[in-house]
Amino acid sequence: MLRPDLAPAFNGARVLITGGLGFIGSNLARELVESGARVMLVDSLIDEYGGNLFNIAGIEEAVTVNISDVRDEHSLRYLVREQDFVFNLAGQTSHIDSMVAPYNDLEINCRSQLSILEACRHQNPDVRIVFASTRQIYGRPRQLPVTEDHPIHPVDVNGINKTAGEWYHLLYGDVYGIRVTVLRLTNTYGPRMRVRDARQTFLGYWLRLILSGEHLDVFGDGRQRRDFNYVDDAVSAFLLAATRDEAVGQVYNLGDANPISLTDLAQLVVELNGSGKWQLVPFPADRKSIDIGDYWADFSKIERELGWRPQVELRDGLAETLHFYREHGARSYWDASG
């Protein structure tokens, strides 16, 4: 639920969300609609990237949907005009796909970000932008928890291109005065995420498997620890970042102070579902070469400066997510993308 102190900032505001039919974008749109914002969602609905029209079920009449690709710089020039806020969430998220088809990842996660910023610079330089970056840019942690000043050392093409996209945003802030904020997301989960495969998140795919009566495969020894944020907490961070002057030009980690091993996570999913099995399996070679091992973030900077910290416990968030997919999964998410 949108914090009452943030709602006035969006009442009547014009808001553009790239990747708006995707997981985080659609959840963000729901909060903005509730606050009275005029919301435009831009999404390509390309099959592999997670956009799903069912994600806006119930708010279809309250948003404008533009089926457009952020690689189309001509449409971007029109779309960014007169917007008060741009939440830039469009991207290719699969680390494996980035290694198999690196040029596609380059176009979407790097060149397209430059196109969005150029459109804003020429058409709407006063817009407020929040960019969705990723923990993946850090690579394998040298110390834990990972702070924002940890060395940037991506282990895959996706991480390199997301790094470039992030730095384009910061550069345009420094040089052209565009008000940008970067959020480095950790493993975000919740209703409306892509679950038909592991392209967006392995946890989402696990939930689909367990609800379909299949077993979960945990790679390696399962001791890798990760942190997770429920989507409502991620949305709260985006809204805070967009409305606080002290966030302009800043980079913030999201994260959670209670990392969990993958074996414990698998056991928790089985427990909450009431049935199911998991097993350890050897790492596939393509995944082992880009796995980052243990990761959890130090989010003290955003807590100190903006007052954000995760509110939803993993157990509660998983229970809510399982409930959502029990009701809607087979009909709208297992095989549907648009």
Number of C-alpha atoms within 10 A of each C-alpha: 11 16 12 8 8 16 17 13 15 23 15 15 18 19 25 27 27 25 28 32 31 31 24 25 28 27 22 22 28 22 20 24 18 15 21 17 22 20 24 22 24 27 26 20 20 14 11 16 22 28 27 25 19 19 26 22 11 9 14 12 9 17 18 14 19 16 15 18 19 24 19 12 18 11 14 22 19 13 20 26 17 17 20 18 22 22 25 21 20 26 24 23 22 18 23 17 17 21 16 13 11 16 13 14 26 21 17 22 29 24 18 22 28 22 18 22 24 17 21 26 19 11 18 19 19 15 19 21 26 27 25 20 24 21 25 26 24 24 21 20 20 11 11 12 17 20 18 17 8 15 14 17 15 20 18 20 24 28 25 23 24 27 22 19 25 26 16 17 23 23 16 20 20 13 8 11 15 23 23 26 27 25 22 21 20 22 22 22 26 23 25 28 27 29 25 22 17 16 19 23 17 15 25 24 20 24 24 23 19 21 21 14 11 14 17 23 18 20 18 14 14 18 15 18 17 20 20 25 23 24 25 22 19 24 22 20 24 20 21 20 27 24 18 14 12 12 20 21 19 16 20 24 25 29 30 25 15 13 19 20 16 20 20 14 19 24 16 16 25 20 13 15 17 10 12 19 15 17 13 13 13 11 15 10 9 12 12 13 11 17 17 16 14 19 25 26 25 18 22 19 17 21 16 10 12 18 11 19 20 21 13 16 13 21 13 12 20 22 16 16 20 23 14 14 23 16 10 15 22 15 12 17 21 18 13 18 21 15
